[in-house]
């Protein structure tokens, strides 16, 4: 795995344990989408 993917996973982990706020949900969705978009593009 590359550093970008690892960063996305760490960021996802760090936000998923916190109380859900609208911003946290948006951030989590954006990270997940960007992660899969990146992986889909490069694999």
C-alpha positions in Angstrom: 0.0 0.0 0.0 1.1 3.5 -0.6 1.4 6.4 1.8 -1.8 8.1 0.5 -3.9 5.0 1.1 -2.4 4.6 4.6 -3.1 8.3 5.4 -6.7 7.9 4.2 -7.1 4.8 6.4 -5.6 6.5 9.5 -7.8 9.6 9.0 -10.8 7.3 8.6 -10.0 5.5 11.8 -9.3 8.7 13.7 -12.7 10.2 12.7 -14.8 7.0 13.0 -14.3 6.7 16.8 -15.5 10.3 17.6 -19.1 11.4 18.1 -20.8 11.9 14.7 -21.2 15.5 13.6 -22.4 16.6 10.2 -18.8 17.7 9.4 -17.3 14.5 10.6 -19.7 12.5 8.5 -19.0 14.6 5.4 -15.2 14.2 6.0 -15.6 10.5 6.4 -17.6 10.1 3.2 -15.2 12.3 1.3 -12.2 10.3 2.6 -13.9 7.0 1.8 -14.9 8.1 -1.7 -11.5 9.6 -2.5 -9.8 6.4 -1.2 -11.9 4.1 -3.4 -11.6 6.5 -6.4 -7.8 6.5 -6.0 -7.6 2.7 -5.7 -10.0 2.2 -8.5 -7.9 4.4 -10.7 -4.6 2.8 -9.9 -5.5 -0.9 -9.6 
